[in-house]
Amino acid sequence: MAVYDKAYELARELKESSEYKEYQKAKHALQESESALSILKQYRQQQFLIQTAAITGKDPDEDIQSEFAKTQEVVNMHGPIQRFLQAEERILVTMADIQKILNDALNMLDYM
């Protein structure tokens, strides 16, 4: 079906985009450092706990918030982690923009 062919074409185009190439470069640089991966994993786990608390309407545990703030400081000073997070954000924004274009074109969210 032509629609799926276009989807695969779009995926190929995304793989060739500067955003995706920068993401891959930052990801590979990050994977070279076990300590950076460990810091990122800790950051994401703490972030998840805080977001989960917010979604459920609860206040996050003060210890978790404190640890997250400390981890966030480390992340902000760690070049490879920062580059990865920024590159990841750019590719995610691109994908969200594409989703919005499709939704708008198909009037999928008219009721909102």
C-alpha positions in Angstrom: 0.0 0.0 0.0 1.3 3.5 -0.9 0.7 4.9 2.6 3.1 2.4 4.1 5.6 3.0 1.4 5.5 6.7 2.3 5.9 5.9 5.9 9.0 3.9 5.2 10.3 6.7 3.0 9.7 9.2 5.8 11.6 6.9 8.2 14.5 6.8 5.8 14.4 10.6 5.5 14.4 10.9 9.2 17.5 8.7 9.5 19.2 11.0 7.0 18.2 14.2 8.9 20.8 16.2 10.7 18.8 15.9 13.9 18.9 12.1 13.8 22.6 12.0 12.8 23.5 14.3 15.8 21.4 12.1 18.1 23.2 9.0 16.9 26.6 10.7 17.3 25.7 11.9 20.9 24.3 8.4 21.7 27.5 6.7 20.7 29.6 9.2 22.6 27.5 8.6 25.7 27.8 4.8 25.3 31.5 5.1 25.5 31.3 6.0 29.2 29.8 3.6 31.7 29.8 6.4 34.3 27.8 8.7 32.0 25.3 6.0 31.3 25.0 5.3 35.0 24.3 9.0 35.7 21.8 9.2 32.9 20.0 6.1 34.1 19.8 7.5 37.6 18.6 10.8 36.3 15.8 9.2 34.3 14.7 6.9 37.2 14.5 9.9 39.5 12.7 11.9 36.9 10.2 9.1 36.4 9.5 8.9 40.1 8.8 12.6 40.3 6.6 12.6 37.2 4.7 9.6 38.5 4.0 11.4 41.8 2.8 14.5 39.9 0.5 12.4 37.6 -1.1 10.7 40.6 -1.5 14.0 42.4 1.0 13.3 45.1 3.9 15.3 46.3 7.2 13.6 45.4 9.2 12.4 48.4 11.6 15.1 49.6 14.6 12.8 49.5 13.8 11.9 45.9 13.5 15.6 45.0 16.8 16.4 46.8 18.6 13.5 45.0 17.1 14.6 41.7 18.4 18.1 42.2 21.9 16.8 42.9 21.8 14.5 39.9 20.4 17.3 37.7 23.4 19.4 38.6 25.8 16.6 37.6 23.9 16.1 34.4 24.0 19.9 33.6 27.8 19.9 34.0 28.4 16.7 32.0 29.0 17.6 28.4 28.2 14.2 26.7 25.0 13.7 28.7 23.9 17.3 27.9 24.6 16.8 24.2 22.7 13.5 24.2 19.7 15.0 26.0 19.6 18.0 23.6 19.9 15.9 20.5 17.2 13.5 21.9 14.9 16.5 22.5 15.5 17.8 18.9 14.6 14.5 17.3 11.5 14.1 19.6 10.3 17.5 18.7 10.7 16.7 15.0 8.6 13.5 15.5 6.0 15.4 17.5 5.8 18.0 14.7 5.3 15.3 12.2 2.5 13.8 14.3 0.8 17.2 14.6 1.0 17.6 10.8 -0.7 14.3 10.3 -3.3 14.9 13.0 -4.1 18.4 11.5 -4.2 17.0 7.9 -6.6 14.2 8.9 -8.7 16.4 11.4 -8.1 13.7 14.0 -8.4 16.0 17.0 -11.3 18.2 15.9 -13.2 17.4 19.0 -10.5 18.8 21.3 
